[in-house]
Amino acid sequence: MLPTLNGATRVHLILGDPIAQVKSPADVTKSFAARGENAILIPANVTPADLDRFVETIVTMRNLDGLIVTVPHKFACFRHVTEPTDRARFLGAVNVMRRTKTGWAGDMVDGLGFVGGIRQEGFQPEGRTALLVGAGGAGTAIALSLLEAGIRDLAIHDEDANRRDTLIRRLMERFGDAVRVGAPDPAGFDLVVNATPTGMKPTDPLPIPVDRLGPDTFVGDVITAPAVTPLIEAARRIGCKTQVGGGMFANLLGLMVDFLLQKGE
């Protein structure tokens, strides 16, 4: 049930570019209502060139309580956070921000949502191997959460070698040789994750050579639109168990709303 909107409604924004593909405004708003909150989440299409000016300006909107951050702003928004969680500080990225008395608190919970989702689908990461394609905001968070969940060998591939190597160096400080450079070849891995936007458009190529997948590999995707990406369709034809982006988001929803509604700062 959606709330009755009025002058007392508290406002939250989801920032992205593009933004039309996101499904969270309705789901987050419903979750606010279910918790008895008179609050709404509104999409805001903000380009990278306009982001800093936008975030600096919206603090003057006194009924604005929080932000959800999506592609491509997760790293850039971190510099506006004055009270990061330890996880956000380690990753240098945020996907949720909450106004406090002194600025913005921020966290990065994409990884927790992804790992929670694959566990619900029956994949237990402890002692397993994984290939992660994509070292952007979501990929960075998923890499950390997979290693914290017990993945023993994580190979990371990204077309941007500098971004890939920066993430790997950071993770190696904490997890040593459990993390390494990977190629897009999924053969031999227990888990394969697409954490890139590849698959959002019908003309996108597949992020991995699917003919190298085995039926025992679990395949996850972070993309929510389309609901079932070409990668997931191909993996299912091979016999792989899968998690779609919507499964990740279902777990992520409660984490984000919990953070946005925290009181007391």
C-alpha positions as a printed NumPy array, in Angstrom:
array([[  0.   ,   0.   ,   0.   ],
       [  1.35 ,   3.418,  -0.95 ],
       [  1.186,   6.226,   1.603],
       [ -1.066,   9.247,   1.308],
       [  1.305,  11.975,   0.213],
       [  1.068,  15.325,   1.947],
       [  3.202,  18.195,   3.138],
       [  4.662,  16.095,   5.954],
       [  5.971,  13.377,   3.622],
       [  9.7  ,  12.749,   4.041],
       [ 11.572,  12.529,   0.74 ],
       [ 14.358,  10.195,  -0.389],
       [ 15.967,  10.197,  -3.845],
       [ 17.604,   7.495,  -5.928],
       [ 20.405,   8.972,  -8.05 ],
       [ 21.535,   7.431, -11.316],
       [ 22.281,   7.982, -14.995],
       [ 20.323,   6.416, -16.616],
       [ 17.53 ,   6.024, -14.081],
       [ 14.48 ,   4.79 , -16.055],
       [ 15.419,   1.124, -15.516],
       [ 15.285,   1.18 , -11.701],
       [ 12.356,  -0.527,  -9.976],
       [ 13.188,   0.509,  -6.421],
       [ 11.058,   3.691,  -6.064],
       [  7.797,   1.761,  -5.728],
       [  9.278,  -1.068,  -3.645],
       [ 11.126,   1.202,  -1.242],
       [  8.1  ,   3.476,  -0.855],
       [  5.91 ,   0.453,  -0.078],
       [  8.47 ,  -0.69 ,   2.481],
       [  8.397,   2.743,   4.138],
       [  4.608,   2.532,   4.339],
       [  4.722,  -0.992,   5.766],
       [  6.862,   0.353,   8.591],
       [  4.441,   3.181,   9.277],
       [  6.624,   5.874,   7.715],
       [  5.182,   8.782,   5.729],
       [  8.019,   8.739,   3.185],
       [  8.643,   8.303,  -0.528],
       [ 11.542,   7.412,  -2.848],
       [ 11.774,   9.503,  -6.045],
       [ 14.057,   8.781,  -9.038],
       [ 16.509,  11.531,  -9.991],
       [ 18.417,  11.361, -13.278],
       [ 21.701,  13.147, -12.519],
       [ 24.687,  13.052, -14.865],
       [ 28.237,  12.597, -13.54 ],
       [ 29.055,  16.163, -14.603],
       [ 26.202,  17.507, -12.456],
       [ 26.526,  15.165,  -9.467],
       [ 28.687,  17.23 ,  -7.113],
       [ 26.669,  20.383,  -7.639],
       [ 23.43 ,  18.447,  -7.193],
       [ 24.436,  16.78 ,  -3.918],
       [ 25.775,  20.047,  -2.534],
       [ 22.497,  21.791,  -3.416],
       [ 19.953,  19.255,  -2.172],
       [ 21.069,  19.62 ,   1.436],
       [ 19.013,  22.819,   1.44 ],
       [ 15.865,  20.694,   0.994],
       [ 15.005,  20.223,   4.643],
       [ 12.487,  17.413,   4.14 ],
       [ 15.052,  15.311,   2.259],
       [ 16.269,  12.486,   4.514],
       [ 18.238,  10.071,   2.356],
       [ 19.695,   8.941,  -0.948],
       [ 20.016,   5.62 ,  -2.707],
       [ 22.898,   5.656,  -5.178],
       [ 23.087,   3.607,  -8.356],
       [ 25.167,   3.514, -11.563],
       [ 27.458,   5.376, -12.108],
       [ 27.656,   7.393,  -8.88 ],
       [ 28.662,   4.944,  -6.13 ],
       [ 32.312,   5.988,  -5.981],
       [ 31.678,   9.677,  -6.629],
       [ 29.076,   9.971,  -3.859],
       [ 31.541,   8.605,  -1.314],
       [ 33.362,  11.93 ,  -1.247],
       [ 30.19 ,  13.585,   0.059],
       [ 29.881,  11.184,   3.009],
       [ 31.073,  12.511,   6.361],
       [ 30.23 ,   9.388,   8.399],
       [ 31.029,   6.252,   6.378],
       [ 30.689,   2.758,   7.785],
       [ 33.886,   0.732,   7.945],
       [ 32.696,  -1.204,   4.884],
       [ 32.058,   1.957,   2.863],
       [ 35.415,   3.408,   3.896],
       [ 37.262,   0.241,   2.846],
       [ 35.507,   0.14 ,  -0.536],
       [ 35.538,   3.894,  -1.162],
       [ 31.944,   3.676,  -2.373],
       [ 28.367,   3.974,  -1.115],
       [ 24.947,   2.937,  -2.366],
       [ 22.9  ,   4.436,   0.47 ],
       [ 23.224,   7.762,   2.314],
       [ 21.315,   9.115,   5.298],
       [ 21.236,  12.735,   6.441],
       [ 22.638,  13.314,   9.929],
       [ 23.021,  16.409,  12.072],
       [ 26.512,  16.97 ,  10.703],
       [ 26.315,  15.726,   7.101],
       [ 25.757,  12.352,   5.446],
       [ 26.202,   8.835,   6.818],
       [ 26.904,   6.273,   4.107],
       [ 27.109,   2.518,   3.618],
       [ 27.622,   0.069,   0.761],
       [ 25.313,  -2.944,   1.078],
       [ 25.184,  -4.284,  -2.498],
       [ 27.478,  -7.163,  -1.578],
       [ 25.416,  -8.201,   1.414],
       [ 22.299,  -8.243,  -0.755],
       [ 23.973, -10.369,  -3.416],
       [ 25.369, -12.943,  -0.983],
       [ 22.065, -13.16 ,   0.866],
       [ 20.325, -13.837,  -2.43 ],
       [ 22.605, -16.645,  -3.608],
       [ 22.343, -18.306,  -0.207],
       [ 18.561, -18.285,  -0.536],
       [ 18.932, -19.929,  -3.946],
       [ 20.985, -22.705,  -2.378],
       [ 24.572, -21.619,  -3.12 ],
       [ 26.833, -21.645,  -0.061],
       [ 30.062, -19.718,  -0.746],
       [ 32.271, -21.185,   1.977],
       [ 35.326, -22.852,   0.454],
       [ 34.172, -22.318,  -3.143],
       [ 35.708, -20.579,  -6.172],
       [ 34.267, -17.569,  -7.996],
       [ 34.762, -15.444, -11.094],
       [ 33.556, -11.861, -10.754],
       [ 33.163,  -9.839, -13.966],
       [ 33.044,  -6.139, -13.173],
       [ 34.982,  -4.075, -10.628],
       [ 32.639,  -1.08 , -10.492],
       [ 30.533,  -0.042,  -7.531],
       [ 28.418,  -3.192,  -7.243],
       [ 31.311,  -5.477,  -8.189],
       [ 33.567,  -3.942,  -5.569],
       [ 30.987,  -4.554,  -2.843],
       [ 30.228,  -8.085,  -4.047],
       [ 33.928,  -8.965,  -4.082],
       [ 34.32 ,  -7.953,  -0.45 ],
       [ 31.175,  -9.763,   0.685],
       [ 32.085, -12.962,  -1.182],
       [ 35.485, -13.069,   0.484],
       [ 33.997, -12.312,   3.878],
       [ 31.497, -15.136,   3.269],
       [ 34.302, -17.645,   2.737],
       [ 35.077, -17.787,  -0.999],
       [ 38.574, -19.287,  -1.074],
       [ 39.573, -18.201,  -4.601],
       [ 38.144, -15.062,  -6.226],
       [ 39.227, -14.139,  -9.761],
       [ 38.258, -10.623, -10.88 ],
       [ 37.969,  -9.48 , -14.481],
       [ 37.253,  -5.963, -15.709],
       [ 37.927,  -4.337, -19.063],
       [ 39.381,  -1.409, -17.119],
       [ 42.64 ,  -2.959, -15.911],
       [ 43.453,  -0.057, -13.624],
       [ 40.092,  -0.327, -11.85 ],
       [ 40.495,  -4.101, -11.58 ],
       [ 44.017,  -3.884, -10.185],
       [ 43.087,  -1.157,  -7.713],
       [ 40.347,  -3.364,  -6.273],
       [ 42.571,  -6.435,  -6.165],
       [ 45.365,  -4.58 ,  -4.344],
       [ 42.892,  -3.338,  -1.74 ],
       [ 41.404,  -6.796,  -1.208],
       [ 44.812,  -8.481,  -1.031],
       [ 45.688,  -6.329,   1.969],
       [ 42.941,  -8.123,   3.873],
       [ 42.566, -11.495,   2.12 ],
       [ 45.99 , -12.184,   0.624],
       [ 46.183, -14.668,  -2.236],
       [ 42.479, -15.539,  -2.029],
       [ 41.984, -12.844,  -4.687],
       [ 43.646, -12.598,  -8.105],
       [ 43.36 , -11.292, -11.652],
       [ 40.92 , -13.28 , -13.763],
       [ 39.902, -13.662, -17.409],
       [ 36.295, -13.737, -18.665],
       [ 36.523, -17.54 , -19.123],
       [ 34.092, -19.123, -16.599],
       [ 35.335, -22.7  , -16.953],
       [ 36.024, -24.45 , -13.659],
       [ 34.454, -21.918, -11.293],
       [ 31.738, -22.774,  -8.786],
       [ 30.213, -19.288,  -9.045],
       [ 30.191, -16.739, -11.878],
       [ 28.923, -13.204, -11.276],
       [ 28.122, -10.508, -13.821],
       [ 28.454,  -7.202, -11.98 ],
       [ 28.554,  -5.07 , -15.128],
       [ 25.719,  -3.265, -16.98 ],
       [ 26.259,  -5.621, -19.93 ],
       [ 22.895,  -7.198, -20.618],
       [ 20.699,  -4.153, -20.016],
       [ 20.415,  -3.472, -23.754],
       [ 19.222,  -6.051, -26.314],
       [ 22.302,  -5.373, -28.43 ],
       [ 24.797,  -6.013, -25.608],
       [ 27.213,  -8.911, -26.024],
       [ 27.293, -11.6  , -23.36 ],
       [ 29.761, -10.73 , -20.568],
       [ 31.342, -14.215, -20.676],
       [ 31.628, -17.041, -23.253],
       [ 28.655, -19.079, -22.039],
       [ 29.744, -22.166, -23.963],
       [ 32.5  , -22.466, -21.347],
       [ 29.987, -22.768, -18.498],
       [ 29.383, -26.129, -16.87 ],
       [ 25.961, -27.183, -15.548],
       [ 27.263, -27.254, -11.963],
       [ 28.241, -23.573, -12.023],
       [ 25.965, -21.116, -10.231],
       [ 25.487, -17.902, -12.242],
       [ 24.383, -14.575, -10.772],
       [ 23.578, -11.252, -12.421],
       [ 23.078,  -7.812, -10.833],
       [ 20.881,  -6.426, -13.639],
       [ 17.203,  -5.963, -12.752],
       [ 15.894,  -4.876, -16.17 ],
       [ 15.395,  -7.06 , -18.078],
       [ 14.25 ,  -9.333, -15.255],
       [ 16.013, -12.283, -16.883],
       [ 19.11 , -11.267, -18.813],
       [ 20.468, -13.121, -21.868],
       [ 23.284, -14.42 , -19.631],
       [ 20.823, -15.96 , -17.17 ],
       [ 18.732, -17.39 , -20.012],
       [ 21.825, -19.024, -21.53 ],
       [ 23.005, -20.352, -18.166],
       [ 19.598, -21.905, -17.461],
       [ 19.618, -23.657, -20.848],
       [ 22.91 , -25.277, -19.832],
       [ 21.388, -26.391, -16.519],
       [ 23.009, -23.864, -14.182],
       [ 21.277, -22.66 , -11.07 ],
       [ 20.951, -18.875, -11.136],
       [ 20.135, -15.678,  -9.306],
       [ 18.622, -12.763, -11.219],
       [ 19.127,  -9.13 , -10.263],
       [ 15.67 ,  -9.066,  -8.724],
       [ 16.753, -11.723,  -6.228],
       [ 19.667,  -9.583,  -5.159],
       [ 17.398,  -6.545,  -4.882],
       [ 14.861,  -8.419,  -2.748],
       [ 17.588,  -8.952,  -0.154],
       [ 19.017,  -5.485,  -0.635],
       [ 15.686,  -3.747,  -0.065],
       [ 15.476,  -4.381,   3.656],
       [ 19.129,  -3.468,   4.19 ],
       [ 18.704,  -0.107,   2.463],
       [ 15.476,   0.77 ,   4.244],
       [ 16.96 ,  -0.22 ,   7.613],
       [ 19.84 ,   2.184,   6.995],
       [ 17.68 ,   5.043,   5.744],
       [ 15.351,   4.863,   8.739],
       [ 17.977,   4.658,  11.443],
       [ 17.379,   7.321,  14.062],
       [ 19.442,   9.024,  16.662],
       [ 22.263,  10.876,  14.905]])
